[in-house]
Amino acid sequence: MTKKLICSAFILLFIFLTGVKAYSQDQSFIEAKISDFIRTIYSEDDDLQIKFRKMPVPLRGRPNVKNISFAKAPDAKGDGVCLVEIVDGKSNRDRSLYVPFRSMKKTKIYVLNHNGKKGDVIRASTVTARDTQFNEKKSGYPSTLDDIIGRTLKKDVAGGTVISYAILDDPVIIQKGEIVNVIAENKKLMVRTKGKAMEKGKLGDSIKVKNTISQKEIFGKVADDNTIVVKF
C-alpha cells in the first residue's frame, strides 16, 4: 500500500512539474513573440527589457497569432499596450486581446561621490557609475563619462546625487583679460590677429574682444580655449 501511495505521489509530482515547465515554455513563446514586435521600435536594442503586467488567459498556451500591433505606443515612462490578434482554437474565430507592458532599458547613471559646490569641475574620480533600469527616453541624464567629465556644477549639490544635465554647466574656457587668437572671416577672406578677451566665456558663447593693434572692440564666438571667431 505504501509503495502504491509513493508511486502515485511521484507520478502526480512529475505531472505537476512537467506541467509547470510546459506552462513556462508557453509563456516564453508568446512573450518572446510580443517582445520581438516591441523591440522593432527600439532598433532591437539588446539592453532593452520588457515586463508584462498581466498576460490574458487565452495567450497562456501556444495560440495561433495572426497579428500584433500597438493599441498604445510606449509613453515617456515606457508604458504601452499591445493588441494581439489570434485565432481561437475552440471557436475558430478571431479574437483581439490587450497586453499591457513596460519597456525598460539597462543603462548607467552617475552619482556624485561627495558634496560639490557651484563651479566645481567634474572629474572621473568625482563620480561613480551604477547600473540601473530606465525607460527609453532618458535624455535628462548623461549616459557616458564623456558627457560629464570637464563640465561644472551649476549649484551646490549633496553627495549621492544622481547627475543630470539640469545640474551641469559648461566650463569657462576663456577668462576676462586673457590674450587670445582672433580669426575674422567671411566666405572669401580670413584674417588672423591677437585680441584681449573683455569677458569670460564658455564654448559657443559670444563675447566681446579687443583687437590689440587697432584697440577696436568686436563680438566673436568662443571656438576653443584660445580662439575667438568673428564673422563679417
Buried (B, 14 or more C-beta within 10 A) or exposed (E): EEEEEEEEEEEEEEEEEEEEEEEEEBBEBBBEBBBEBBBEBBEEEEEBBBEBEEBBEBBEBEBEBEEBEEBEEBEEEBBBBBBBBBEEEEEEEEBEBEBBBBBBBEBBBBBBEEEBEEEBEBEEEBBEEEEBEBBBEEEEBBBEBEBBBEBBBBEEBEEEBEBEBEBBBBEBBBEEEBEBBBBBEEEEEEEEEEBBBBBBBBBEBEBBBBBEEEEEEBEBBBBEBEBBBBEE
